[in-house]
Amino acid sequence: MKDRDRGKIRNREWASQIRDFSGLRFGRITPTDIDGFIDFQDKAFIFIETKHGTANLPYGQKLALQRLCDASQAAGKWSLVVVASHETSNDIIVAELPVVLIRMDGKWRKPNTPQTVRSAIDGFLSWCEMQDEPIFTKR
């Protein structure tokens, strides 16, 4: 894969397949998905979830993301969950989506000012670096 193609959809026909988790029910527990994950050199983890329109994060999915983020933080990794909204039925340009909710340092927060997924991640990385933790030097 050429470097300029990183992050692009490679297998569009496979990406459109629906995953049926109905056979993976354990009482009231069923699988959830995460739309995106970034691992910055095993120092910082970012989990991304996108929702259409004003759809809320279902309780179980929110709890799973919360626990994953908090457990990562407890293990010594800077961790962030970004929940973003979109209105399109076409390809979703995740970097440009507006952020509706974030989780960091054990708290869910709505952004104080409008921000995109990209700007939220850039801000998080800058914050990590202010904690004397160089995370990623090529932005």
Backbone as a chain_set.jsonl record, in Angstrom:
{"seq": "MKDRDRGKIRNREWASQIRDFSGLRFGRITPTDIDGFIDFQDKAFIFIETKHGTANLPYGQKLALQRLCDASQAAGKWSLVVVASHETSNDIIVAELPVVLIRMDGKWRKPNTPQTVRSAIDGFLSWCEMQDEPIFTKR", "coords": {"N": [[0.847, -1.175, 0.0], [0.568, 2.182, -0.866], [1.844, 5.1, 0.727], [0.269, 7.418, 0.481], [-2.258, 6.394, 0.266], [-3.047, 5.498, 2.71], [-5.499, 5.054, 5.21], [-7.627, 5.366, 3.51], [-10.611, 3.961, 2.022], [-10.261, 0.648, 1.181], [-11.383, -1.795, 0.365], [-14.169, -1.504, -0.763], [-16.525, -3.025, -1.313], [-16.439, -4.986, 0.667], [-16.505, -3.415, 2.932], [-19.094, -2.573, 2.985], [-20.587, -4.663, 3.869], [-22.976, -6.05, 6.09], [-22.744, -6.738, 9.506], [-23.871, -9.388, 11.391], [-24.622, -9.89, 14.595], [-26.308, -11.497, 16.017], [-26.112, -14.152, 16.927], [-24.4, -13.962, 18.988], [-25.269, -13.4, 21.583], [-25.366, -12.942, 25.045], [-27.136, -13.424, 27.589], [-28.277, -10.33, 28.383], [-26.252, -9.115, 27.059], [-24.626, -8.041, 24.162], [-22.464, -7.82, 21.247], [-20.716, -4.756, 20.465], [-19.722, -2.139, 18.216], [-16.814, -0.3, 17.172], [-16.117, 2.592, 15.483], [-13.661, 3.705, 14.771], [-10.17, 3.512, 15.614], [-7.203, 4.69, 17.03], [-3.855, 4.165, 17.659], [-1.319, 5.622, 19.231], [1.74, 4.934, 19.24], [1.634, 3.155, 21.434], [1.211, 4.815, 23.588], [-0.878, 6.607, 23.647], [-4.366, 6.314, 23.172], [-7.068, 6.536, 20.93], [-10.484, 6.418, 20.524], [-13.064, 6.24, 18.2], [-16.375, 7.061, 17.454], [-19.134, 7.222, 15.305], [-22.273, 8.737, 14.632], [-25.474, 8.895, 13.05], [-27.087, 11.892, 12.265], [-29.073, 13.079, 14.895], [-28.887, 10.882, 16.468], [-28.534, 9.095, 19.46], [-25.849, 7.792, 21.471], [-26.162, 4.471, 22.161], [-26.967, 3.076, 25.384], [-25.493, 0.721, 26.209], [-23.345, 0.699, 24.378], [-22.175, 3.159, 24.938], [-21.377, 2.694, 27.581], [-19.544, 0.603, 27.168], [-17.536, 1.903, 25.613], [-16.794, 3.836, 27.471], [-15.771, 2.242, 29.572], [-13.648, 0.984, 28.243], [-12.034, 3.179, 27.557], [-11.475, 4.237, 30.132], [-10.203, 2.044, 31.348], [-7.951, 1.834, 29.754], [-6.739, 4.269, 30.346], [-6.256, 3.848, 33.085], [-4.328, 1.92, 32.824], [-2.182, 3.373, 32.159], [-2.172, 4.698, 29.721], [-2.746, 7.547, 27.74], [-6.016, 8.434, 26.998], [-8.845, 8.789, 24.858], [-12.209, 9.232, 23.928], [-14.056, 9.944, 21.109], [-17.064, 11.123, 19.973], [-18.941, 11.599, 17.159], [-21.073, 13.325, 14.79], [-22.974, 12.828, 11.799], [-24.597, 13.673, 8.666], [-24.883, 12.418, 6.271], [-25.498, 10.102, 3.539], [-23.615, 9.206, 1.956], [-20.06, 8.564, 1.455], [-18.378, 8.989, 4.537], [-16.551, 11.579, 5.746], [-14.61, 11.411, 8.193], [-12.733, 12.979, 9.644], [-13.669, 15.573, 9.332], [-16.074, 15.738, 10.652], [-18.481, 17.07, 13.014], [-17.856, 17.148, 16.498], [-19.736, 15.692, 19.071], [-19.61, 14.659, 21.596], [-17.23, 13.837, 24.107], [-14.93, 11.684, 25.852], [-12.748, 11.757, 28.508], [-10.238, 11.51, 30.961], [-11.922, 10.196, 32.809], [-14.435, 11.378, 32.513], [-17.422, 12.278, 30.788], [-17.958, 14.718, 28.319], [-19.473, 17.51, 26.682], [-18.363, 19.325, 23.869], [-17.05, 22.596, 24.486], [-16.792, 24.535, 22.558], [-17.466, 24.587, 19.021], [-16.043, 21.843, 17.301], [-14.097, 19.786, 15.126], [-13.588, 16.273, 14.428], [-10.899, 15.94, 13.759], [-9.747, 18.337, 14.82], [-10.289, 17.96, 17.523], [-8.756, 15.698, 18.092], [-6.191, 16.682, 17.478], [-6.021, 18.669, 19.463], [-6.103, 17.059, 21.762], [-3.708, 15.59, 21.447], [-1.876, 17.699, 21.656], [-2.387, 18.447, 24.299], [-1.514, 16.121, 25.607], [1.209, 16.296, 25.055], [1.832, 18.585, 26.507], [1.806, 17.52, 28.984], [4.278, 16.622, 29.311], [4.661, 14.402, 27.722], [5.709, 13.235, 24.973], [3.975, 12.323, 22.137], [3.383, 12.04, 19.369], [5.088, 13.076, 16.608], [4.776, 13.74, 13.929], [2.432, 15.463, 12.332]], "CA": [[0.0, 0.0, 0.0], [1.31, 3.429, -0.929], [1.6, 5.939, 1.899], [-0.819, 8.377, 0.222], [-3.525, 5.664, 0.321], [-3.349, 5.085, 4.089], [-6.735, 5.619, 5.752], [-8.699, 5.347, 2.509], [-11.34, 2.703, 1.891], [-9.563, -0.214, 0.228], [-12.272, -2.848, -0.124], [-15.493, -0.909, -0.609], [-17.583, -4.03, -1.281], [-16.4, -5.643, 1.963], [-16.862, -2.422, 3.947], [-20.545, -2.385, 3.001], [-21.247, -5.852, 4.407], [-23.596, -5.914, 7.403], [-22.328, -7.762, 10.462], [-24.986, -9.861, 12.198], [-24.12, -10.403, 15.86], [-27.427, -12.096, 16.754], [-25.691, -15.4, 17.543], [-23.436, -13.658, 20.052], [-25.987, -12.803, 22.707], [-25.067, -13.573, 26.322], [-28.105, -12.735, 28.438], [-28.579, -9.024, 27.781], [-25.011, -8.585, 26.497], [-24.349, -8.298, 22.75], [-21.309, -7.046, 20.803], [-20.838, -3.408, 19.935], [-18.624, -1.85, 17.302], [-16.115, 0.972, 17.291], [-15.894, 3.01, 14.097], [-12.26, 4.001, 14.524], [-9.233, 3.391, 16.732], [-5.848, 5.129, 16.709], [-2.86, 3.838, 18.687], [-0.132, 6.449, 19.07], [2.966, 4.352, 19.774], [1.324, 2.525, 22.721], [1.194, 5.847, 24.63], [-2.194, 7.255, 23.648], [-5.382, 5.612, 22.39], [-8.252, 7.323, 20.586], [-11.602, 5.616, 20.041], [-13.965, 7.124, 17.463], [-17.702, 6.532, 17.135], [-19.946, 8.172, 14.537], [-23.717, 8.501, 14.654], [-26.2, 9.664, 12.042], [-28.002, 12.919, 12.756], [-29.121, 13.297, 16.34], [-28.938, 9.578, 17.149], [-27.74, 9.014, 20.68], [-25.037, 6.626, 21.718], [-26.93, 3.559, 23.009], [-26.409, 2.926, 26.723], [-24.47, -0.328, 26.259], [-22.177, 1.119, 23.615], [-21.547, 4.231, 25.709], [-20.73, 2.062, 28.726], [-18.382, -0.139, 26.666], [-16.505, 2.878, 25.266], [-16.361, 4.435, 28.73], [-14.929, 1.28, 30.281], [-12.434, 0.798, 27.463], [-11.234, 4.396, 27.721], [-11.019, 4.335, 31.521], [-9.25, 0.964, 31.601], [-6.716, 2.22, 29.064], [-6.159, 5.345, 31.153], [-5.751, 3.228, 34.308], [-3.138, 1.153, 32.451], [-1.098, 4.307, 31.863], [-2.261, 5.242, 28.358], [-3.657, 8.676, 27.558], [-7.134, 7.857, 26.251], [-9.892, 9.716, 24.463], [-13.302, 8.77, 23.078], [-14.662, 11.036, 20.347], [-18.332, 10.768, 19.343], [-19.222, 12.628, 16.16], [-22.352, 13.206, 14.101], [-22.971, 13.114, 10.358], [-25.927, 13.731, 8.041], [-24.758, 11.959, 4.893], [-25.643, 8.692, 3.209], [-22.445, 8.924, 1.127], [-18.864, 8.337, 2.266], [-18.282, 9.87, 5.698], [-15.205, 12.11, 5.96], [-14.641, 11.448, 9.657], [-11.924, 14.089, 10.165], [-14.406, 16.835, 9.236], [-17.349, 15.671, 11.373], [-18.554, 17.791, 14.287], [-17.825, 16.334, 17.718], [-20.885, 15.944, 19.947], [-19.329, 14.172, 22.936], [-15.905, 13.244, 24.298], [-14.63, 11.135, 27.177], [-11.338, 11.869, 28.857], [-10.024, 11.658, 32.411], [-13.032, 9.668, 33.58], [-15.639, 12.204, 32.412], [-18.036, 12.59, 29.499], [-18.134, 16.161, 28.161], [-19.823, 18.081, 25.385], [-17.376, 20.368, 23.569], [-17.429, 23.979, 24.814], [-16.851, 25.253, 21.289], [-17.536, 23.623, 17.91], [-14.775, 21.281, 16.848], [-14.173, 18.601, 14.273], [-12.851, 15.13, 14.956], [-9.464, 16.236, 13.595], [-9.299, 19.352, 15.772], [-10.344, 17.362, 18.857], [-7.581, 14.83, 18.227], [-5.012, 17.553, 17.547], [-6.017, 19.273, 20.788], [-5.75, 16.002, 22.711], [-2.274, 15.318, 21.317], [-1.172, 18.851, 22.23], [-2.536, 18.331, 25.744], [-0.614, 15.05, 26.044], [2.578, 16.802, 24.991], [2.002, 19.528, 27.615], [2.011, 16.708, 30.183], [5.633, 16.092, 29.135], [4.551, 13.077, 27.135], [5.698, 13.305, 23.509], [3.158, 11.231, 21.609], [3.445, 11.877, 17.926], [5.734, 14.275, 16.122], [4.394, 14.037, 12.538], [0.98, 15.688, 12.225]], "C": [[0.889, 1.233, 0.0], [0.905, 4.324, 0.232], [0.433, 6.896, 1.691], [-2.206, 7.732, 0.31], [-3.918, 5.233, 1.738], [-4.607, 5.797, 4.575], [-7.892, 5.639, 4.771], [-9.382, 3.988, 2.495], [-10.667, 1.862, 0.817], [-10.485, -1.243, -0.393], [-13.714, -2.411, 0.082], [-16.597, -1.954, -0.507], [-17.597, -4.777, 0.056], [-16.834, -4.681, 3.067], [-18.373, -2.252, 4.056], [-21.301, -3.601, 3.542], [-21.779, -5.574, 5.805], [-23.12, -7.064, 8.287], [-23.506, -8.116, 11.36], [-24.427, -10.529, 13.452], [-25.188, -11.162, 16.647], [-27.054, -13.414, 17.435], [-24.703, -15.207, 18.679], [-24.095, -12.917, 21.206], [-25.692, -13.624, 23.961], [-25.937, -12.886, 27.376], [-28.512, -11.442, 27.745], [-27.376, -8.405, 27.09], [-24.88, -9.004, 25.037], [-23.145, -7.458, 22.336], [-21.693, -5.621, 20.396], [-19.684, -3.205, 18.967], [-18.009, -0.507, 17.669], [-15.762, 1.368, 15.866], [-14.436, 3.3, 13.782], [-11.434, 3.875, 15.79], [-7.869, 3.836, 16.248], [-4.965, 4.82, 17.909], [-1.618, 4.657, 18.386], [1.009, 5.85, 19.876], [2.785, 3.772, 21.18], [1.359, 3.512, 23.886], [-0.178, 6.499, 24.752], [-3.123, 6.495, 22.716], [-6.562, 6.553, 22.16], [-9.275, 6.387, 19.963], [-12.602, 6.568, 19.412], [-15.269, 6.39, 17.173], [-18.476, 7.611, 16.393], [-21.408, 7.745, 14.597], [-24.372, 9.38, 13.6], [-27.148, 10.643, 12.711], [-27.912, 13.114, 14.252], [-29.208, 11.982, 17.118], [-28.02, 9.587, 18.361], [-26.892, 7.755, 20.687], [-25.862, 5.692, 22.605], [-26.207, 3.317, 24.338], [-25.268, 1.907, 26.772], [-23.202, 0.058, 25.523], [-21.426, 2.227, 24.348], [-20.779, 3.652, 26.895], [-19.471, 1.306, 28.291], [-17.237, 0.813, 26.315], [-15.927, 3.53, 26.518], [-15.394, 3.503, 29.462], [-13.607, 1.049, 29.559], [-11.493, 1.982, 27.637], [-10.643, 4.466, 29.123], [-9.996, 3.259, 31.866], [-7.907, 1.264, 30.933], [-5.986, 3.291, 29.862], [-5.539, 4.761, 32.433], [-4.478, 2.414, 34.053], [-1.981, 2.055, 32.029], [-1.084, 4.856, 30.451], [-3.157, 6.476, 28.38], [-4.772, 8.168, 26.654], [-8.237, 8.871, 26.029], [-10.935, 8.965, 23.643], [-13.876, 10.007, 22.414], [-15.933, 10.489, 19.698], [-18.7, 11.919, 18.423], [-20.523, 12.314, 15.427], [-22.181, 13.51, 12.621], [-24.401, 13.073, 9.834], [-25.93, 13.125, 6.64], [-25.088, 10.478, 4.74], [-24.518, 8.269, 2.26], [-21.259, 8.6, 2.032], [-18.779, 9.395, 3.357], [-16.826, 10.289, 5.861], [-15.086, 12.385, 7.457], [-13.867, 12.636, 10.217], [-12.709, 15.399, 10.233], [-15.701, 16.852, 10.046], [-17.325, 16.505, 12.649], [-18.599, 16.814, 15.464], [-19.018, 16.705, 18.586], [-20.609, 15.533, 21.389], [-17.911, 13.629, 22.982], [-15.835, 12.629, 25.694], [-13.127, 11.193, 27.37], [-11.25, 12.071, 30.356], [-11.245, 11.255, 33.232], [-14.319, 10.461, 33.5], [-16.1, 12.316, 30.963], [-18.253, 14.099, 29.451], [-18.66, 16.475, 26.768], [-18.796, 19.174, 25.115], [-17.913, 21.76, 23.927], [-17.585, 24.826, 23.568], [-16.921, 24.22, 20.171], [-16.138, 23.139, 17.518], [-15.042, 20.055, 15.991], [-13.427, 17.465, 14.959], [-11.357, 15.407, 14.878], [-8.988, 17.253, 14.624], [-9.338, 18.826, 17.203], [-9.12, 16.479, 19.093], [-6.313, 15.664, 18.321], [-4.892, 18.211, 18.919], [-5.609, 18.28, 21.863], [-4.255, 15.707, 22.658], [-1.442, 16.458, 21.882], [-1.221, 18.804, 23.75], [-1.59, 17.268, 26.295], [0.835, 15.553, 26.075], [2.848, 17.822, 26.097], [2.199, 18.787, 28.934], [3.401, 16.074, 30.159], [5.625, 14.673, 28.595], [4.534, 13.219, 25.612], [4.997, 12.084, 22.931], [3.451, 10.989, 20.137], [4.004, 13.158, 17.338], [5.353, 14.654, 14.703], [2.894, 14.23, 12.477], [0.628, 16.15, 10.873]], "O": [[1.845, 1.32, 0.77], [-0.246, 4.304, 0.667], [-0.319, 7.16, 2.63], [-3.211, 8.434, 0.418], [-4.993, 4.669, 1.942], [-4.761, 7.002, 4.375], [-9.028, 5.903, 5.164], [-8.799, 2.986, 2.909], [-10.519, 2.303, -0.323], [-10.365, -1.532, -1.584], [-14.396, -2.889, 0.989], [-17.515, -1.798, 0.298], [-18.666, -5.162, 0.53], [-17.468, -5.099, 4.036], [-18.878, -1.835, 5.098], [-22.526, -3.565, 3.657], [-21.106, -4.934, 6.613], [-23.099, -8.219, 7.862], [-24.075, -7.243, 12.015], [-23.831, -11.603, 13.378], [-24.991, -11.442, 17.83], [-27.656, -13.75, 18.454], [-24.225, -16.178, 19.266], [-23.558, -11.943, 21.734], [-25.76, -14.853, 23.937], [-25.529, -11.894, 27.98], [-29.037, -11.472, 26.632], [-27.464, -7.286, 26.585], [-25.009, -10.185, 24.712], [-22.831, -6.475, 23.006], [-22.836, -5.338, 20.037], [-18.767, -4.025, 18.913], [-18.606, 0.304, 18.378], [-15.176, 0.579, 15.124], [-14.015, 3.154, 12.635], [-11.927, 4.1, 16.895], [-7.418, 3.418, 15.182], [-5.295, 5.173, 19.041], [-0.937, 4.411, 17.39], [1.222, 6.203, 21.036], [3.678, 3.886, 22.02], [1.516, 3.108, 25.038], [-0.587, 6.897, 25.843], [-2.735, 6.085, 21.622], [-6.996, 7.267, 23.064], [-8.983, 5.662, 19.011], [-12.954, 7.586, 20.008], [-15.268, 5.249, 16.709], [-18.477, 8.774, 16.798], [-21.73, 6.557, 14.611], [-23.889, 10.47, 13.294], [-27.912, 10.279, 13.605], [-26.829, 13.291, 14.81], [-29.565, 11.979, 18.296], [-26.874, 10.031, 18.288], [-27.187, 6.782, 19.993], [-26.233, 6.086, 23.711], [-24.978, 3.351, 24.398], [-24.2, 2.194, 27.314], [-22.1, -0.226, 25.992], [-20.195, 2.238, 24.379], [-19.658, 4.074, 27.178], [-18.447, 1.364, 28.972], [-16.09, 0.558, 26.68], [-14.719, 3.749, 26.614], [-14.33, 3.928, 29.913], [-12.561, 0.931, 30.198], [-10.292, 1.803, 27.84], [-9.451, 4.723, 29.286], [-9.035, 3.521, 32.59], [-6.851, 0.973, 31.495], [-4.768, 3.231, 30.033], [-4.431, 5.135, 32.815], [-3.654, 2.24, 34.95], [-0.933, 1.575, 31.597], [-0.08, 5.427, 30.024], [-4.228, 6.445, 28.987], [-4.494, 7.53, 25.639], [-8.527, 9.7, 26.891], [-10.594, 8.163, 22.773], [-14.153, 11.005, 23.08], [-15.883, 9.505, 18.96], [-18.765, 13.072, 18.849], [-21.006, 11.182, 15.447], [-21.356, 14.338, 12.234], [-25.296, 12.516, 10.469], [-26.895, 13.305, 5.897], [-24.974, 9.702, 5.688], [-24.469, 7.122, 1.815], [-21.429, 8.387, 3.232], [-19.078, 10.566, 3.118], [-15.96, 9.444, 6.09], [-15.427, 13.472, 7.924], [-14.316, 13.245, 11.188], [-12.444, 16.238, 11.093], [-16.361, 17.889, 10.118], [-16.284, 16.636, 13.292], [-19.289, 15.796, 15.423], [-19.285, 17.885, 18.813], [-21.288, 15.996, 22.306], [-17.439, 13.03, 22.016], [-16.584, 13.008, 26.594], [-12.347, 10.748, 26.528], [-12.1, 12.734, 30.95], [-11.565, 11.896, 34.233], [-15.215, 10.26, 34.319], [-15.293, 12.431, 30.041], [-18.685, 14.693, 30.438], [-18.331, 15.792, 25.798], [-18.396, 19.882, 26.04], [-19.084, 22.061, 23.696], [-18.417, 25.732, 23.527], [-16.479, 23.086, 20.357], [-15.192, 23.92, 17.42], [-16.067, 19.387, 16.119], [-12.724, 17.675, 15.948], [-10.626, 15.138, 15.832], [-7.94, 17.061, 15.241], [-8.499, 19.21, 18.019], [-8.522, 16.512, 20.168], [-5.449, 15.386, 19.153], [-3.798, 18.302, 19.475], [-4.853, 18.62, 22.773], [-3.606, 15.586, 23.698], [-0.415, 16.221, 22.517], [-0.225, 19.085, 24.417], [-0.94, 17.478, 27.32], [1.584, 15.264, 27.008], [3.977, 17.918, 26.579], [2.703, 19.362, 29.898], [3.673, 15.118, 30.886], [6.465, 13.849, 28.956], [3.46, 13.314, 25.017], [5.382, 10.947, 23.206], [3.731, 9.865, 19.722], [3.439, 14.229, 17.555], [5.584, 15.794, 14.3], [2.147, 13.254, 12.562], [-0.545, 16.393, 10.589]]}, "num_chains": 1, "name": "protein.A"}
